[in-house]
Amino acid sequence: MSGVITKFAVTSMVMWMAPVAIMYGFYYQVFPGVSQMSSSAQTLASGFLAVISVNLVIGFYICMAMKETPHQEPQPDPTFLANAKASVNQPTSSRVNDDSKGKGKVE
């Protein structure tokens, strides 16, 4: 269980840090060629790449979750199972009688 929580925490941090790093890189012109772009082009490119990075992280997390193998087979709740078996084995003592008016009477 702690492995799942660790994967979720790491993925959440990357999902937060990747777009911020992309926006930072475009704002401070860390990436090559950014200085030659207009201000509006920088804003559009950084926003587009930030959204793409979040979607890639989400897709990666989904792939990791789907590849994860269950540690044990799911088991039914023993109390629910006992109550269900008892209700199935319970004899039915009442009969429903249909009369001509459509009302059911219990005999």
Steps between C-alpha positions, in 0.01 A plus 500: 500500500784739575639445151176625347504808720865564415429474125203733538704756698792495254268527201312788663825687564617447141159606372541826694870559431514425125268783388661744742845409366380546142344838579819603686718392209298704253476804726874516573591382147685190618404300193693573179316704241245643741657846487420520128127438558249777554344542844165357394668204328699429817182509707316268262788255466567485874132450583457235234810309613397529865161345426662226291743423784214457749317268260816294449546464876136392541539247218820366656323463836210313338742262326682435829169430675385260229827303508484460878420146609263438790667357808205278587167399361207706627303325773133559586405640839440200732208668683324582173563147372355342817191722486448424132525123557259523795245695296518249213456201733211661689167321438220710353186464714276760336322467168359784296145446373385702200129586495298643212546862614877486465571529873728244653405347834738308716356173629 
